[in-house]
């Protein structure tokens, strides 16, 4: 364990620090998996596993002027596994947004990026996680618009994962509770007159969040249903400087969403779902704006490590 913690510390300190809009907010990742692989407790495996996930969706019915299409892609490399109890992994994922403002109604607008190191420890039937994540958002093809908003916010991350498996097997679930403490906060905007407008990520203190996942296999093992509910509370301080950020809380903003649908099940799950979310700040325009968004799309995941 001592050498694992040493590796974790080196990894965190060496991570270059990369939005409040987490690309993976609808999923929970556990590289250890939710079923033990019966690996001996004293066995250490380097470069143990890798996996990925993807989603393509369209914003429909409820959306704003900036959202027409959505693509999420992600993956992880499990750098180290010790028995069935300890994992150290590198994680990276993106959220790509396109608006409808060109002749084919698919105009690349913004990309949100996340990458970091994730340490996971099993505690009997539950799990805790620690890590550091670098996040950023950049505009795409924005020169003709004459506006820009670039975000960078890295955070120390902690989470507790609690599986739910009732004896009657009516379904199975997972509850994830997370907290982020921001170490890097940047919110650069053009035109310059928009920079003082709130909310401003330069004042971000931290985030508390909770996610509930449920899924059930139907009479045929190849079909299932699923649902996810997520919520996140963001705390903003009075001042922008890192040293002075605990001088007081200026505002508290809520974000949340849900998704439900059917799944075609095998070693990989293909999910066909409808999602809704409320964002207190989409992070796209230099003038911050809230949004109610609904998507219809398809997602591919590995059900052994993701919900």
Residue pairs with C-beta under 8 A, 6 or more apart in sequence:
1 82
1 86
4 80
4 82
4 86
4 88
4 119
7 80
7 88
8 88
8 117
8 119
8 130
11 88
11 117
11 132
12 117
12 131
12 132
12 156
15 116
15 117
15 132
15 134
15 154
16 134
17 132
17 134
17 152
17 154
17 183
17 184
18 113
18 114
18 115
18 133
18 134
18 135
18 136
18 152
18 154
19 112
19 135
19 136
19 137
19 151
19 153
19 201
19 283
20 151
20 153
20 201
20 204
20 207
20 234
20 255
20 281
20 283
21 95
21 112
21 137
21 279
21 282
21 283
22 114
22 135
22 232
23 72
23 74
23 93
23 94
23 95
23 112
23 113
23 114
24 72
24 74
24 93
24 114
25 209
25 211
25 230
25 232
25 257
26 228
26 230
26 257
26 259
26 275
27 53
27 228
27 301
27 306
27 307
28 161
28 174
28 176
28 211
28 213
28 306
28 307
29 76
29 91
29 118
29 305
29 306
30 120
30 127
30 129
30 161
30 305
30 306
31 49
31 76
31 78
31 81
31 87
31 89
31 118
31 120
31 305
32 81
32 84
32 85
32 86
32 87
32 120
32 122
32 127
32 305
33 304
33 305
34 163
34 174
34 304
34 305
35 304
36 84
37 84
38 84
39 45
39 81
39 83
39 84
40 83
41 82
41 83
41 84
41 85
42 83
43 82
43 83
44 80
44 81
44 82
45 80
45 81
45 82
46 79
46 80
47 77
47 78
47 79
48 78
48 79
48 80
48 81
48 87
49 77
49 78
49 81
50 75
50 76
50 77
50 78
51 75
51 76
51 302
51 305
51 306
52 73
52 74
52 75
52 76
52 302
53 72
53 73
53 74
53 75
53 93
53 299
53 300
53 301
53 302
53 306
54 71
54 72
54 73
54 74
54 299
54 300
55 70
55 71
55 72
55 73
55 297
55 298
55 299
55 300
56 69
56 70
56 71
56 297
56 298
57 69
57 70
57 71
57 275
57 295
57 296
57 297
57 298
58 68
58 69
58 70
58 295
58 296
58 297
59 67
59 68
59 69
59 70
59 293
59 294
59 295
60 294
60 295
60 296
61 294
62 276
62 292
62 293
62 294
63 291
63 292
63 293
63 294
64 282
64 289
64 291
64 293
65 99
66 97
66 99
66 109
66 110
66 282
66 284
66 285
66 291
67 97
67 99
67 282
67 291
67 293
68 98
68 99
68 100
68 105
68 106
68 107
69 97
69 98
69 106
70 95
70 96
70 97
70 98
70 295
70 297
71 94
71 95
71 96
71 98
72 93
72 94
72 95
72 96
72 299
73 93
73 94
73 96
74 91
74 92
74 93
74 94
75 91
75 92
75 93
76 89
76 90
76 91
76 92
76 118
76 305
77 89
77 90
78 87
78 88
78 89
79 88
79 89
79 90
80 86
80 87
80 88
81 87
81 88
84 122
85 121
85 122
86 119
86 120
86 121
86 122
87 118
87 119
87 120
87 121
88 117
88 118
88 119
88 120
89 117
89 118
89 120
90 115
90 116
90 117
90 118
91 114
91 115
91 116
91 117
91 118
91 131
91 133
92 113
92 114
92 115
92 116
93 114
93 115
94 111
94 112
94 113
94 114
95 111
95 112
96 108
96 110
96 111
96 112
97 109
97 110
97 111
97 112
97 284
98 106
98 107
98 108
98 109
99 107
99 109
100 106
100 107
101 107
107 141
108 140
108 141
109 139
109 140
109 141
109 142
109 284
110 137
110 138
110 139
110 140
110 283
110 284
111 137
111 138
111 140
112 135
112 136
112 137
112 283
113 135
113 136
113 137
113 138
114 133
114 134
114 135
115 133
115 134
116 131
116 132
116 133
116 134
116 154
116 157
117 131
117 132
118 129
118 130
118 131
118 157
119 129
119 130
119 131
120 127
120 128
120 129
121 127
121 128
121 129
125 163
126 160
126 161
126 162
126 163
127 160
127 161
128 158
128 159
128 160
128 161
129 157
129 158
129 159
129 160
129 161
130 156
130 157
130 158
131 156
131 157
131 158
132 154
132 155
132 156
132 157
132 183
133 154
133 155
133 157
133 180
134 152
134 154
134 184
135 151
135 152
135 153
135 154
135 155
136 150
136 151
136 152
136 153
137 149
137 150
137 151
137 283
137 284
138 150
139 145
139 147
139 148
139 149
139 150
139 284
142 148
146 190
146 191
147 190
147 191
147 285
147 286
148 188
148 189
148 190
148 286
149 187
149 188
149 189
149 190
149 283
149 284
149 285
149 286
150 186
150 187
150 188
150 189
151 186
151 187
151 188
151 201
151 283
152 184
152 185
152 186
153 182
153 184
153 185
153 186
153 201
153 204
154 182
154 183
154 184
155 180
155 181
155 182
155 183
155 206
155 207
156 180
156 181
156 183
157 178
157 179
157 180
158 178
158 179
158 180
159 176
159 177
159 178
159 179
160 176
160 177
160 178
161 174
161 175
161 176
162 174
162 175
162 176
162 177
163 172
163 173
163 174
164 172
164 173
164 174
164 175
165 172
165 173
166 172
170 216
171 214
171 215
171 216
172 214
172 215
172 216
173 212
173 213
173 214
173 215
174 211
174 212
174 213
174 307
175 210
175 211
175 212
175 213
176 210
176 211
176 212
176 213
177 209
177 210
178 207
178 208
178 209
178 210
178 211
179 206
179 207
179 208
179 209
180 206
180 207
180 209
181 205
181 206
182 204
182 205
182 206
182 207
183 242
185 201
185 202
185 203
185 204
185 240
185 242
186 201
186 202
187 195
187 200
187 201
187 202
188 195
189 195
189 286
190 286
191 286
194 286
194 287
195 286
197 286
197 287
197 288
198 236
198 251
198 288
199 234
199 236
199 251
199 253
199 280
199 281
199 288
200 236
200 240
200 288
202 240
203 236
203 237
203 238
203 239
203 240
203 245
203 250
204 234
204 235
204 236
204 237
205 235
205 236
205 237
205 245
205 246
205 249
206 234
206 235
207 232
207 233
207 234
207 235
208 232
208 233
208 235
209 230
209 231
209 232
209 233
210 230
210 231
211 228
211 229
211 230
211 231
212 228
212 229
212 230
213 226
213 227
213 228
213 307
214 226
214 227
214 228
215 224
215 225
215 226
215 227
215 263
215 303
215 307
216 224
216 225
216 226
217 223
217 224
217 265
218 224
218 225
221 265
222 264
222 265
222 266
223 262
223 263
223 264
223 265
224 262
224 263
224 265
224 269
225 260
225 261
225 262
225 263
226 259
226 260
226 261
226 262
226 263
226 269
226 271
226 273
227 258
227 259
227 260
227 261
228 258
228 259
228 260
228 307
229 256
229 257
229 258
230 256
230 257
230 258
230 277
231 254
231 255
231 256
232 254
232 255
232 256
233 252
233 253
233 254
233 255
234 252
234 253
234 254
234 255
234 280
235 249
235 252
236 249
236 250
236 251
236 252
236 253
237 244
237 245
237 246
237 247
237 248
237 249
237 250
238 244
238 247
238 248
238 249
238 250
239 245
239 247
253 280
253 281
254 278
254 280
255 277
255 278
255 279
255 280
256 277
256 278
257 275
257 276
257 277
257 278
258 275
258 276
258 277
259 273
259 274
259 275
259 276
260 273
260 274
261 271
261 272
261 273
261 274
262 271
262 272
262 273
263 269
263 270
263 271
263 272
264 270
264 272
265 303
267 302
268 300
268 301
268 302
268 303
269 300
269 301
269 302
269 303
270 298
270 299
270 300
271 298
271 299
271 300
271 301
272 297
272 298
273 296
273 297
273 298
273 299
274 294
274 295
274 296
275 294
275 295
275 296
275 297
276 292
276 293
276 294
277 292
277 293
278 290
278 291
278 292
278 293
279 290
279 291
279 293
280 290
281 288
281 289
281 290
282 288
282 289
282 290
282 291
